[in-house]
Amino acid sequence: MDFKDYRASNAASENTGEQSPTYKAARYRGKRFQDYIEEIIQEATERGEFDNLAGMGKPLNLDDDNPYAGEKAAGYRLLKNNGYAPPEIELLKEIRRERARAEQKLERLRARGEALRRRTVAPFESEKHAYNAAVEKALREYEGQLRELNREILTLNLSVPPSMHLPMIEVEKLVRDFRESCPVL
């Protein structure tokens, strides 16, 4: 077995400016994680890696519009500035959007029924049949959407503080109200 002097290879790498992996590991051993990261950032700053960043020299916009965010304020601000919101808020927006979409669909059907009832000429049997089928289909879809929205509301209520809770949708009552407001022909 031949003997190889590793001290000579370390001396050669020190002369070329390279650092051996054992030197790097020893350099950071025993330091706190924050100190390690701070040292890496300082080295990158000295090399000039942060000189051409967007917004360089401009003041930071630190508007504190949510005093209850606490330690999550920076994360919420980052999400807000990039067009995102916390998952709870996104879910709340989704629930409201779906509820409005379902109500608009029913409103169009109600308007169609009113137009058929106000006509001076009675609707044809085919028109009545098509309208009645559309009402029954819309009623089934509406009930399914409301039940799905109730599941999403339950998910939201489990993940937000009580002040943000939404009341559950009364599915049977809304279906009954729709049936009364949109009778079949």
PyMOL commands that place a pseudoatom at each C-alpha (Angstrom):
pseudoatom trace, name=CA, resn=MET, resi=1, chain=A, elem=C, hetatm=0, pos=[0.000, 0.000, 0.000]
pseudoatom trace, name=CA, resn=ASP, resi=2, chain=A, elem=C, hetatm=0, pos=[1.407, 3.305, -1.060]
pseudoatom trace, name=CA, resn=PHE, resi=3, chain=A, elem=C, hetatm=0, pos=[1.409, 6.276, 1.240]
pseudoatom trace, name=CA, resn=LYS, resi=4, chain=A, elem=C, hetatm=0, pos=[-0.064, 9.501, -0.135]
pseudoatom trace, name=CA, resn=ASP, resi=5, chain=A, elem=C, hetatm=0, pos=[0.578, 12.752, 1.650]
pseudoatom trace, name=CA, resn=TYR, resi=6, chain=A, elem=C, hetatm=0, pos=[-2.714, 14.642, 1.732]
pseudoatom trace, name=CA, resn=ARG, resi=7, chain=A, elem=C, hetatm=0, pos=[-1.081, 17.635, 3.377]
pseudoatom trace, name=CA, resn=ALA, resi=8, chain=A, elem=C, hetatm=0, pos=[0.628, 18.440, 0.129]
pseudoatom trace, name=CA, resn=SER, resi=9, chain=A, elem=C, hetatm=0, pos=[-2.683, 18.486, -1.785]
pseudoatom trace, name=CA, resn=ASN, resi=10, chain=A, elem=C, hetatm=0, pos=[-4.215, 20.846, 0.820]
pseudoatom trace, name=CA, resn=ALA, resi=11, chain=A, elem=C, hetatm=0, pos=[-1.257, 23.183, 0.531]
pseudoatom trace, name=CA, resn=ALA, resi=12, chain=A, elem=C, hetatm=0, pos=[-1.605, 23.158, -3.267]
pseudoatom trace, name=CA, resn=SER, resi=13, chain=A, elem=C, hetatm=0, pos=[-5.333, 23.969, -3.101]
pseudoatom trace, name=CA, resn=GLU, resi=14, chain=A, elem=C, hetatm=0, pos=[-4.659, 26.834, -0.655]
pseudoatom trace, name=CA, resn=ASN, resi=15, chain=A, elem=C, hetatm=0, pos=[-2.193, 28.310, -3.124]
pseudoatom trace, name=CA, resn=THR, resi=16, chain=A, elem=C, hetatm=0, pos=[-4.754, 28.150, -5.972]
pseudoatom trace, name=CA, resn=GLY, resi=17, chain=A, elem=C, hetatm=0, pos=[-7.490, 29.814, -3.881]
pseudoatom trace, name=CA, resn=GLU, resi=18, chain=A, elem=C, hetatm=0, pos=[-9.754, 26.767, -3.763]
pseudoatom trace, name=CA, resn=GLN, resi=19, chain=A, elem=C, hetatm=0, pos=[-11.209, 25.498, -0.513]
pseudoatom trace, name=CA, resn=SER, resi=20, chain=A, elem=C, hetatm=0, pos=[-11.373, 21.844, 0.277]
pseudoatom trace, name=CA, resn=PRO, resi=21, chain=A, elem=C, hetatm=0, pos=[-14.739, 20.432, 1.369]
pseudoatom trace, name=CA, resn=THR, resi=22, chain=A, elem=C, hetatm=0, pos=[-13.355, 19.639, 4.826]
pseudoatom trace, name=CA, resn=TYR, resi=23, chain=A, elem=C, hetatm=0, pos=[-12.292, 23.275, 5.249]
pseudoatom trace, name=CA, resn=LYS, resi=24, chain=A, elem=C, hetatm=0, pos=[-15.791, 24.528, 4.337]
pseudoatom trace, name=CA, resn=ALA, resi=25, chain=A, elem=C, hetatm=0, pos=[-17.427, 22.113, 6.752]
pseudoatom trace, name=CA, resn=ALA, resi=26, chain=A, elem=C, hetatm=0, pos=[-15.030, 23.063, 9.538]
pseudoatom trace, name=CA, resn=ARG, resi=27, chain=A, elem=C, hetatm=0, pos=[-15.576, 26.741, 8.811]
pseudoatom trace, name=CA, resn=TYR, resi=28, chain=A, elem=C, hetatm=0, pos=[-19.296, 26.537, 9.661]
pseudoatom trace, name=CA, resn=ARG, resi=29, chain=A, elem=C, hetatm=0, pos=[-19.141, 23.885, 12.397]
pseudoatom trace, name=CA, resn=GLY, resi=30, chain=A, elem=C, hetatm=0, pos=[-20.501, 25.089, 15.714]
pseudoatom trace, name=CA, resn=LYS, resi=31, chain=A, elem=C, hetatm=0, pos=[-22.278, 28.151, 14.294]
pseudoatom trace, name=CA, resn=ARG, resi=32, chain=A, elem=C, hetatm=0, pos=[-25.950, 28.887, 14.573]
pseudoatom trace, name=CA, resn=PHE, resi=33, chain=A, elem=C, hetatm=0, pos=[-27.994, 28.523, 11.400]
pseudoatom trace, name=CA, resn=GLN, resi=34, chain=A, elem=C, hetatm=0, pos=[-28.723, 32.278, 11.252]
pseudoatom trace, name=CA, resn=ASP, resi=35, chain=A, elem=C, hetatm=0, pos=[-25.006, 33.058, 11.449]
pseudoatom trace, name=CA, resn=TYR, resi=36, chain=A, elem=C, hetatm=0, pos=[-24.292, 30.601, 8.669]
pseudoatom trace, name=CA, resn=ILE, resi=37, chain=A, elem=C, hetatm=0, pos=[-26.931, 32.181, 6.409]
pseudoatom trace, name=CA, resn=GLU, resi=38, chain=A, elem=C, hetatm=0, pos=[-25.774, 35.688, 7.315]
pseudoatom trace, name=CA, resn=GLU, resi=39, chain=A, elem=C, hetatm=0, pos=[-22.219, 34.800, 6.330]
pseudoatom trace, name=CA, resn=ILE, resi=40, chain=A, elem=C, hetatm=0, pos=[-23.352, 33.419, 2.965]
pseudoatom trace, name=CA, resn=ILE, resi=41, chain=A, elem=C, hetatm=0, pos=[-25.346, 36.594, 2.295]
pseudoatom trace, name=CA, resn=GLN, resi=42, chain=A, elem=C, hetatm=0, pos=[-22.364, 38.776, 3.228]
pseudoatom trace, name=CA, resn=GLU, resi=43, chain=A, elem=C, hetatm=0, pos=[-20.093, 36.844, 0.869]
pseudoatom trace, name=CA, resn=ALA, resi=44, chain=A, elem=C, hetatm=0, pos=[-22.622, 37.175, -1.972]
pseudoatom trace, name=CA, resn=THR, resi=45, chain=A, elem=C, hetatm=0, pos=[-22.907, 40.923, -1.285]
pseudoatom trace, name=CA, resn=GLU, resi=46, chain=A, elem=C, hetatm=0, pos=[-19.135, 41.287, -1.430]
pseudoatom trace, name=CA, resn=ARG, resi=47, chain=A, elem=C, hetatm=0, pos=[-19.071, 39.455, -4.768]
pseudoatom trace, name=CA, resn=GLY, resi=48, chain=A, elem=C, hetatm=0, pos=[-21.741, 41.893, -6.060]
pseudoatom trace, name=CA, resn=GLU, resi=49, chain=A, elem=C, hetatm=0, pos=[-24.479, 39.343, -6.697]
pseudoatom trace, name=CA, resn=PHE, resi=50, chain=A, elem=C, hetatm=0, pos=[-27.184, 41.664, -5.326]
pseudoatom trace, name=CA, resn=ASP, resi=51, chain=A, elem=C, hetatm=0, pos=[-26.169, 44.788, -7.269]
pseudoatom trace, name=CA, resn=ASN, resi=52, chain=A, elem=C, hetatm=0, pos=[-28.582, 44.446, -10.217]
pseudoatom trace, name=CA, resn=LEU, resi=53, chain=A, elem=C, hetatm=0, pos=[-31.797, 43.473, -8.444]
pseudoatom trace, name=CA, resn=ALA, resi=54, chain=A, elem=C, hetatm=0, pos=[-35.127, 45.043, -9.443]
pseudoatom trace, name=CA, resn=GLY, resi=55, chain=A, elem=C, hetatm=0, pos=[-36.133, 47.848, -7.085]
pseudoatom trace, name=CA, resn=MET, resi=56, chain=A, elem=C, hetatm=0, pos=[-32.550, 48.531, -5.999]
pseudoatom trace, name=CA, resn=GLY, resi=57, chain=A, elem=C, hetatm=0, pos=[-32.387, 51.843, -4.143]
pseudoatom trace, name=CA, resn=LYS, resi=58, chain=A, elem=C, hetatm=0, pos=[-36.167, 52.214, -3.904]
pseudoatom trace, name=CA, resn=PRO, resi=59, chain=A, elem=C, hetatm=0, pos=[-37.894, 52.330, -0.508]
pseudoatom trace, name=CA, resn=LEU, resi=60, chain=A, elem=C, hetatm=0, pos=[-39.736, 49.282, 0.737]
pseudoatom trace, name=CA, resn=ASN, resi=61, chain=A, elem=C, hetatm=0, pos=[-43.518, 49.531, 0.879]
pseudoatom trace, name=CA, resn=LEU, resi=62, chain=A, elem=C, hetatm=0, pos=[-44.260, 48.274, 4.371]
pseudoatom trace, name=CA, resn=ASP, resi=63, chain=A, elem=C, hetatm=0, pos=[-47.927, 49.132, 4.787]
pseudoatom trace, name=CA, resn=ASP, resi=64, chain=A, elem=C, hetatm=0, pos=[-49.277, 47.516, 7.916]
pseudoatom trace, name=CA, resn=ASP, resi=65, chain=A, elem=C, hetatm=0, pos=[-52.910, 47.073, 6.924]
pseudoatom trace, name=CA, resn=ASN, resi=66, chain=A, elem=C, hetatm=0, pos=[-53.424, 43.934, 9.008]
pseudoatom trace, name=CA, resn=PRO, resi=67, chain=A, elem=C, hetatm=0, pos=[-52.520, 44.484, 12.659]
pseudoatom trace, name=CA, resn=TYR, resi=68, chain=A, elem=C, hetatm=0, pos=[-53.571, 40.904, 13.534]
pseudoatom trace, name=CA, resn=ALA, resi=69, chain=A, elem=C, hetatm=0, pos=[-51.165, 39.127, 11.182]
pseudoatom trace, name=CA, resn=GLY, resi=70, chain=A, elem=C, hetatm=0, pos=[-48.386, 39.039, 13.772]
pseudoatom trace, name=CA, resn=GLU, resi=71, chain=A, elem=C, hetatm=0, pos=[-45.368, 37.059, 12.649]
pseudoatom trace, name=CA, resn=LYS, resi=72, chain=A, elem=C, hetatm=0, pos=[-47.087, 36.134, 9.368]
pseudoatom trace, name=CA, resn=ALA, resi=73, chain=A, elem=C, hetatm=0, pos=[-47.334, 39.772, 8.247]
pseudoatom trace, name=CA, resn=ALA, resi=74, chain=A, elem=C, hetatm=0, pos=[-44.343, 39.607, 5.910]
pseudoatom trace, name=CA, resn=GLY, resi=75, chain=A, elem=C, hetatm=0, pos=[-45.664, 36.451, 4.266]
pseudoatom trace, name=CA, resn=TYR, resi=76, chain=A, elem=C, hetatm=0, pos=[-49.137, 37.926, 3.832]
pseudoatom trace, name=CA, resn=ARG, resi=77, chain=A, elem=C, hetatm=0, pos=[-47.664, 41.115, 2.366]
pseudoatom trace, name=CA, resn=LEU, resi=78, chain=A, elem=C, hetatm=0, pos=[-45.599, 39.059, -0.089]
pseudoatom trace, name=CA, resn=LEU, resi=79, chain=A, elem=C, hetatm=0, pos=[-48.698, 37.118, -1.145]
pseudoatom trace, name=CA, resn=LYS, resi=80, chain=A, elem=C, hetatm=0, pos=[-50.745, 40.316, -1.476]
pseudoatom trace, name=CA, resn=ASN, resi=81, chain=A, elem=C, hetatm=0, pos=[-48.140, 42.107, -3.581]
pseudoatom trace, name=CA, resn=ASN, resi=82, chain=A, elem=C, hetatm=0, pos=[-48.029, 39.174, -5.985]
pseudoatom trace, name=CA, resn=GLY, resi=83, chain=A, elem=C, hetatm=0, pos=[-51.789, 38.854, -6.350]
pseudoatom trace, name=CA, resn=TYR, resi=84, chain=A, elem=C, hetatm=0, pos=[-52.363, 35.973, -3.953]
pseudoatom trace, name=CA, resn=ALA, resi=85, chain=A, elem=C, hetatm=0, pos=[-54.155, 35.662, -0.652]
pseudoatom trace, name=CA, resn=PRO, resi=86, chain=A, elem=C, hetatm=0, pos=[-53.996, 33.174, 2.209]
pseudoatom trace, name=CA, resn=PRO, resi=87, chain=A, elem=C, hetatm=0, pos=[-55.755, 29.879, 1.425]
pseudoatom trace, name=CA, resn=GLU, resi=88, chain=A, elem=C, hetatm=0, pos=[-58.636, 30.733, 3.762]
pseudoatom trace, name=CA, resn=ILE, resi=89, chain=A, elem=C, hetatm=0, pos=[-59.342, 33.973, 1.907]
pseudoatom trace, name=CA, resn=GLU, resi=90, chain=A, elem=C, hetatm=0, pos=[-59.076, 32.238, -1.467]
pseudoatom trace, name=CA, resn=LEU, resi=91, chain=A, elem=C, hetatm=0, pos=[-61.586, 29.624, -0.272]
pseudoatom trace, name=CA, resn=LEU, resi=92, chain=A, elem=C, hetatm=0, pos=[-63.923, 32.366, 0.971]
pseudoatom trace, name=CA, resn=LYS, resi=93, chain=A, elem=C, hetatm=0, pos=[-63.740, 34.108, -2.420]
pseudoatom trace, name=CA, resn=GLU, resi=94, chain=A, elem=C, hetatm=0, pos=[-64.392, 30.795, -4.182]
pseudoatom trace, name=CA, resn=ILE, resi=95, chain=A, elem=C, hetatm=0, pos=[-67.486, 30.131, -2.046]
pseudoatom trace, name=CA, resn=ARG, resi=96, chain=A, elem=C, hetatm=0, pos=[-68.898, 33.586, -2.768]
pseudoatom trace, name=CA, resn=ARG, resi=97, chain=A, elem=C, hetatm=0, pos=[-68.127, 33.290, -6.484]
pseudoatom trace, name=CA, resn=GLU, resi=98, chain=A, elem=C, hetatm=0, pos=[-69.818, 29.872, -6.781]
pseudoatom trace, name=CA, resn=ARG, resi=99, chain=A, elem=C, hetatm=0, pos=[-72.872, 31.023, -4.835]
pseudoatom trace, name=CA, resn=ALA, resi=100, chain=A, elem=C, hetatm=0, pos=[-73.250, 34.092, -7.082]
pseudoatom trace, name=CA, resn=ARG, resi=101, chain=A, elem=C, hetatm=0, pos=[-72.811, 31.945, -10.206]
pseudoatom trace, name=CA, resn=ALA, resi=102, chain=A, elem=C, hetatm=0, pos=[-75.544, 29.536, -9.059]
pseudoatom trace, name=CA, resn=GLU, resi=103, chain=A, elem=C, hetatm=0, pos=[-77.930, 32.429, -8.276]
pseudoatom trace, name=CA, resn=GLN, resi=104, chain=A, elem=C, hetatm=0, pos=[-77.295, 34.032, -11.688]
pseudoatom trace, name=CA, resn=LYS, resi=105, chain=A, elem=C, hetatm=0, pos=[-78.122, 30.778, -13.436]
pseudoatom trace, name=CA, resn=LEU, resi=106, chain=A, elem=C, hetatm=0, pos=[-81.415, 30.532, -11.541]
pseudoatom trace, name=CA, resn=GLU, resi=107, chain=A, elem=C, hetatm=0, pos=[-82.221, 34.178, -12.239]
pseudoatom trace, name=CA, resn=ARG, resi=108, chain=A, elem=C, hetatm=0, pos=[-81.864, 33.577, -15.985]
pseudoatom trace, name=CA, resn=LEU, resi=109, chain=A, elem=C, hetatm=0, pos=[-84.239, 30.616, -15.696]
pseudoatom trace, name=CA, resn=ARG, resi=110, chain=A, elem=C, hetatm=0, pos=[-86.750, 32.710, -13.721]
pseudoatom trace, name=CA, resn=ALA, resi=111, chain=A, elem=C, hetatm=0, pos=[-86.593, 35.423, -16.380]
pseudoatom trace, name=CA, resn=ARG, resi=112, chain=A, elem=C, hetatm=0, pos=[-87.181, 32.813, -19.089]
pseudoatom trace, name=CA, resn=GLY, resi=113, chain=A, elem=C, hetatm=0, pos=[-90.247, 31.522, -17.216]
pseudoatom trace, name=CA, resn=GLU, resi=114, chain=A, elem=C, hetatm=0, pos=[-91.617, 35.036, -16.748]
pseudoatom trace, name=CA, resn=ALA, resi=115, chain=A, elem=C, hetatm=0, pos=[-91.150, 35.763, -20.452]
pseudoatom trace, name=CA, resn=LEU, resi=116, chain=A, elem=C, hetatm=0, pos=[-93.077, 32.591, -21.353]
pseudoatom trace, name=CA, resn=ARG, resi=117, chain=A, elem=C, hetatm=0, pos=[-95.922, 33.476, -18.950]
pseudoatom trace, name=CA, resn=ARG, resi=118, chain=A, elem=C, hetatm=0, pos=[-96.230, 37.089, -20.178]
pseudoatom trace, name=CA, resn=ARG, resi=119, chain=A, elem=C, hetatm=0, pos=[-96.488, 36.217, -23.841]
pseudoatom trace, name=CA, resn=THR, resi=120, chain=A, elem=C, hetatm=0, pos=[-99.780, 37.072, -25.444]
pseudoatom trace, name=CA, resn=VAL, resi=121, chain=A, elem=C, hetatm=0, pos=[-99.675, 33.822, -27.382]
pseudoatom trace, name=CA, resn=ALA, resi=122, chain=A, elem=C, hetatm=0, pos=[-99.627, 30.766, -25.140]
pseudoatom trace, name=CA, resn=PRO, resi=123, chain=A, elem=C, hetatm=0, pos=[-96.361, 28.816, -25.236]
pseudoatom trace, name=CA, resn=PHE, resi=124, chain=A, elem=C, hetatm=0, pos=[-96.268, 25.711, -27.398]
pseudoatom trace, name=CA, resn=GLU, resi=125, chain=A, elem=C, hetatm=0, pos=[-96.192, 22.321, -25.738]
pseudoatom trace, name=CA, resn=SER, resi=126, chain=A, elem=C, hetatm=0, pos=[-92.595, 21.821, -26.857]
pseudoatom trace, name=CA, resn=GLU, resi=127, chain=A, elem=C, hetatm=0, pos=[-91.615, 25.135, -25.199]
pseudoatom trace, name=CA, resn=LYS, resi=128, chain=A, elem=C, hetatm=0, pos=[-93.396, 24.151, -21.992]
pseudoatom trace, name=CA, resn=HIS, resi=129, chain=A, elem=C, hetatm=0, pos=[-91.746, 20.734, -22.003]
pseudoatom trace, name=CA, resn=ALA, resi=130, chain=A, elem=C, hetatm=0, pos=[-88.281, 22.235, -22.641]
pseudoatom trace, name=CA, resn=TYR, resi=131, chain=A, elem=C, hetatm=0, pos=[-88.779, 24.835, -19.896]
pseudoatom trace, name=CA, resn=ASN, resi=132, chain=A, elem=C, hetatm=0, pos=[-90.053, 22.264, -17.364]
pseudoatom trace, name=CA, resn=ALA, resi=133, chain=A, elem=C, hetatm=0, pos=[-87.092, 19.969, -18.127]
pseudoatom trace, name=CA, resn=ALA, resi=134, chain=A, elem=C, hetatm=0, pos=[-84.702, 22.916, -17.723]
pseudoatom trace, name=CA, resn=VAL, resi=135, chain=A, elem=C, hetatm=0, pos=[-86.293, 23.795, -14.344]
pseudoatom trace, name=CA, resn=GLU, resi=136, chain=A, elem=C, hetatm=0, pos=[-85.952, 20.224, -13.047]
pseudoatom trace, name=CA, resn=LYS, resi=137, chain=A, elem=C, hetatm=0, pos=[-82.354, 19.971, -14.258]
pseudoatom trace, name=CA, resn=ALA, resi=138, chain=A, elem=C, hetatm=0, pos=[-81.470, 23.353, -12.764]
pseudoatom trace, name=CA, resn=LEU, resi=139, chain=A, elem=C, hetatm=0, pos=[-83.123, 22.357, -9.490]
pseudoatom trace, name=CA, resn=ARG, resi=140, chain=A, elem=C, hetatm=0, pos=[-81.008, 19.182, -9.214]
pseudoatom trace, name=CA, resn=GLU, resi=141, chain=A, elem=C, hetatm=0, pos=[-77.820, 21.060, -10.109]
pseudoatom trace, name=CA, resn=TYR, resi=142, chain=A, elem=C, hetatm=0, pos=[-78.654, 23.880, -7.694]
pseudoatom trace, name=CA, resn=GLU, resi=143, chain=A, elem=C, hetatm=0, pos=[-79.196, 21.473, -4.822]
pseudoatom trace, name=CA, resn=GLY, resi=144, chain=A, elem=C, hetatm=0, pos=[-75.920, 19.694, -5.605]
pseudoatom trace, name=CA, resn=GLN, resi=145, chain=A, elem=C, hetatm=0, pos=[-74.046, 22.993, -5.778]
pseudoatom trace, name=CA, resn=LEU, resi=146, chain=A, elem=C, hetatm=0, pos=[-75.497, 24.137, -2.448]
pseudoatom trace, name=CA, resn=ARG, resi=147, chain=A, elem=C, hetatm=0, pos=[-74.488, 20.886, -0.770]
pseudoatom trace, name=CA, resn=GLU, resi=148, chain=A, elem=C, hetatm=0, pos=[-70.974, 21.204, -2.196]
pseudoatom trace, name=CA, resn=LEU, resi=149, chain=A, elem=C, hetatm=0, pos=[-70.823, 24.806, -0.974]
pseudoatom trace, name=CA, resn=ASN, resi=150, chain=A, elem=C, hetatm=0, pos=[-71.825, 23.594, 2.499]
pseudoatom trace, name=CA, resn=ARG, resi=151, chain=A, elem=C, hetatm=0, pos=[-68.845, 21.199, 2.441]
pseudoatom trace, name=CA, resn=GLU, resi=152, chain=A, elem=C, hetatm=0, pos=[-66.536, 24.061, 1.460]
pseudoatom trace, name=CA, resn=ILE, resi=153, chain=A, elem=C, hetatm=0, pos=[-68.051, 26.297, 4.171]
pseudoatom trace, name=CA, resn=LEU, resi=154, chain=A, elem=C, hetatm=0, pos=[-67.415, 23.577, 6.740]
pseudoatom trace, name=CA, resn=THR, resi=155, chain=A, elem=C, hetatm=0, pos=[-63.796, 23.324, 5.562]
pseudoatom trace, name=CA, resn=LEU, resi=156, chain=A, elem=C, hetatm=0, pos=[-63.450, 27.110, 5.815]
pseudoatom trace, name=CA, resn=ASN, resi=157, chain=A, elem=C, hetatm=0, pos=[-65.029, 27.243, 9.277]
pseudoatom trace, name=CA, resn=LEU, resi=158, chain=A, elem=C, hetatm=0, pos=[-62.593, 24.618, 10.532]
pseudoatom trace, name=CA, resn=SER, resi=159, chain=A, elem=C, hetatm=0, pos=[-59.583, 26.635, 9.375]
pseudoatom trace, name=CA, resn=VAL, resi=160, chain=A, elem=C, hetatm=0, pos=[-60.455, 30.230, 10.324]
pseudoatom trace, name=CA, resn=PRO, resi=161, chain=A, elem=C, hetatm=0, pos=[-61.107, 32.017, 13.612]
pseudoatom trace, name=CA, resn=PRO, resi=162, chain=A, elem=C, hetatm=0, pos=[-64.756, 32.228, 14.769]
pseudoatom trace, name=CA, resn=SER, resi=163, chain=A, elem=C, hetatm=0, pos=[-65.076, 35.835, 13.665]
pseudoatom trace, name=CA, resn=MET, resi=164, chain=A, elem=C, hetatm=0, pos=[-64.685, 34.712, 10.029]
pseudoatom trace, name=CA, resn=HIS, resi=165, chain=A, elem=C, hetatm=0, pos=[-67.108, 31.765, 10.177]
pseudoatom trace, name=CA, resn=LEU, resi=166, chain=A, elem=C, hetatm=0, pos=[-69.801, 31.589, 7.536]
pseudoatom trace, name=CA, resn=PRO, resi=167, chain=A, elem=C, hetatm=0, pos=[-73.252, 30.239, 8.340]
pseudoatom trace, name=CA, resn=MET, resi=168, chain=A, elem=C, hetatm=0, pos=[-74.197, 26.981, 6.678]
pseudoatom trace, name=CA, resn=ILE, resi=169, chain=A, elem=C, hetatm=0, pos=[-76.573, 27.235, 3.713]
pseudoatom trace, name=CA, resn=GLU, resi=170, chain=A, elem=C, hetatm=0, pos=[-80.133, 26.064, 4.326]
pseudoatom trace, name=CA, resn=VAL, resi=171, chain=A, elem=C, hetatm=0, pos=[-80.380, 23.863, 1.257]
pseudoatom trace, name=CA, resn=GLU, resi=172, chain=A, elem=C, hetatm=0, pos=[-83.974, 22.652, 1.673]
pseudoatom trace, name=CA, resn=LYS, resi=173, chain=A, elem=C, hetatm=0, pos=[-85.287, 26.174, 2.254]
pseudoatom trace, name=CA, resn=LEU, resi=174, chain=A, elem=C, hetatm=0, pos=[-83.497, 27.604, -0.802]
pseudoatom trace, name=CA, resn=VAL, resi=175, chain=A, elem=C, hetatm=0, pos=[-84.652, 24.724, -3.010]
pseudoatom trace, name=CA, resn=ARG, resi=176, chain=A, elem=C, hetatm=0, pos=[-88.240, 25.224, -1.796]
pseudoatom trace, name=CA, resn=ASP, resi=177, chain=A, elem=C, hetatm=0, pos=[-87.991, 28.995, -2.457]
pseudoatom trace, name=CA, resn=PHE, resi=178, chain=A, elem=C, hetatm=0, pos=[-86.692, 28.337, -5.949]
pseudoatom trace, name=CA, resn=ARG, resi=179, chain=A, elem=C, hetatm=0, pos=[-89.479, 25.871, -6.658]
pseudoatom trace, name=CA, resn=GLU, resi=180, chain=A, elem=C, hetatm=0, pos=[-92.066, 28.481, -5.566]
pseudoatom trace, name=CA, resn=SER, resi=181, chain=A, elem=C, hetatm=0, pos=[-90.478, 31.314, -7.552]
pseudoatom trace, name=CA, resn=CYS, resi=182, chain=A, elem=C, hetatm=0, pos=[-90.092, 29.228, -10.688]
pseudoatom trace, name=CA, resn=PRO, resi=183, chain=A, elem=C, hetatm=0, pos=[-93.176, 26.987, -11.050]
pseudoatom trace, name=CA, resn=VAL, resi=184, chain=A, elem=C, hetatm=0, pos=[-93.433, 24.583, -13.956]
pseudoatom trace, name=CA, resn=LEU, resi=185, chain=A, elem=C, hetatm=0, pos=[-95.733, 25.458, -16.867]
for i in range(1, 185): cmd.bond("trace and resi %d" % i, "trace and resi %d" % (i + 1))
show_as sticks, trace
zoom trace
